[in-house]
Amino acid sequence: MIIIENTLVSEDVLEKNFICDIEKCKGACCIEGDAGAPLNQDELLIIESQFENIKPFLSEAAIQDIERRGFYEKDKDGDIVTTCQPDGLCNFATIDKQGILACGMEQAFMDGKTTYKKPISCHLYPIRSAQVGQYEALNYHSWDICKAACALGEKHKTPVYSFLKDALIRKFGEDWYNTLDEIAEDWNQQKSG
């Protein structure tokens, strides 16, 4: 593990290659898995305050489900996650004509209707974070639905941390990312030397 400030970064974040290949996976992460997208306390307040601006980008079924059950719940581990429809589809997911899933929150953001992009847990994927004592541990999460993303990342030799530059800067700041980038350069030189 690599320590940067109050974070522990797995070596896999530097070594594994990844570029999301939405044309191949069709956004399967919006429907696959045990629960919805993890949310932090700050995000609950933001989504609640901006929900009326996000609502027009959601399906009618999602709106009805959110009005009935709310937009978040606790999963089996007690973590706060977005609510999902019975088939597992995140209530904030949208489906385009090609059957590709996307985030209604992100669409609202791109259309200038909200200042909130999407849950940081989604933006950071395939990195998953967990609190370990005083540190936030950042680990690479390997999932079968992302095989095409791993292949595309390998083809272009794009490490996870490079692919996630914007998300990592959003979460930890530019100085933190620049430190990670310097460490990654040294890491790769040592491995190839």
Residue pairs with C-beta under 8 A, 6 or more apart in sequence:
1 8
1 9
1 10
1 11
1 137
2 8
2 9
2 10
2 11
2 14
2 180
2 183
3 9
3 135
4 176
4 179
4 180
4 183
5 172
5 176
6 134
6 135
6 136
7 135
7 136
7 137
7 138
7 172
7 176
8 132
8 135
8 136
8 137
8 138
9 138
9 161
9 180
10 137
10 138
10 139
10 140
11 187
12 139
12 140
12 160
13 127
13 138
13 139
13 140
13 159
13 160
13 161
14 159
14 160
14 161
14 183
14 184
14 187
14 188
15 159
15 187
16 140
16 142
16 150
16 153
16 159
16 160
17 150
17 153
17 154
17 156
17 157
17 158
17 159
17 160
18 126
18 146
18 149
18 150
18 152
18 153
18 158
18 159
18 160
18 163
19 149
19 152
19 153
19 156
19 158
19 163
20 146
20 149
20 152
20 163
21 148
21 149
21 151
21 152
22 100
23 100
24 148
24 149
25 145
25 146
25 148
25 149
26 98
26 99
26 100
26 101
27 93
27 100
27 101
27 102
28 101
28 145
29 122
29 125
29 143
29 145
29 146
30 89
30 90
30 93
30 101
30 102
30 103
31 87
31 88
31 89
31 90
31 93
31 101
32 88
32 143
32 145
33 88
34 75
34 76
35 75
35 76
35 79
35 81
35 84
36 72
36 73
36 75
36 81
36 82
36 83
36 84
36 90
36 91
37 81
37 82
37 90
37 92
37 119
37 121
37 122
38 79
38 80
38 81
38 119
38 121
39 47
39 72
39 80
39 81
39 82
39 119
39 121
40 80
40 120
41 80
43 116
43 119
43 120
44 72
44 80
46 116
47 54
47 71
47 72
47 105
47 116
48 71
50 108
50 114
50 115
50 116
51 71
53 108
53 113
53 114
54 92
54 104
54 105
54 108
54 113
54 114
55 63
56 108
56 113
57 94
57 104
57 105
57 107
57 108
57 111
57 113
58 66
58 91
58 92
58 94
58 104
59 94
59 95
61 85
62 85
62 89
62 91
62 92
62 93
62 104
65 83
65 85
65 91
66 83
66 91
69 83
70 83
71 82
71 83
71 91
71 92
72 80
72 81
72 82
72 83
73 80
73 81
73 83
74 80
74 81
75 81
82 90
82 91
82 92
82 119
83 90
83 91
84 90
84 91
85 91
89 101
90 103
92 103
92 104
92 105
92 118
93 101
93 102
93 103
93 104
94 101
94 102
94 103
94 104
94 107
95 101
95 102
96 102
103 118
103 122
105 114
105 116
105 117
105 118
105 119
106 117
106 118
108 114
109 115
109 116
109 117
109 118
117 123
117 170
120 167
120 170
120 171
121 128
121 129
123 164
123 166
123 167
123 170
123 171
124 138
124 164
124 167
124 168
124 171
125 141
126 140
126 141
126 142
126 143
126 146
126 149
126 160
127 138
127 139
127 140
127 141
127 160
127 164
127 167
127 168
128 138
128 139
128 140
128 141
129 136
129 137
129 138
129 139
130 136
130 137
130 139
131 137
140 160
142 150
153 159
153 160
153 163
159 184
161 168
161 180
161 181
161 184
165 177
168 176
168 177
168 180
169 176
169 177
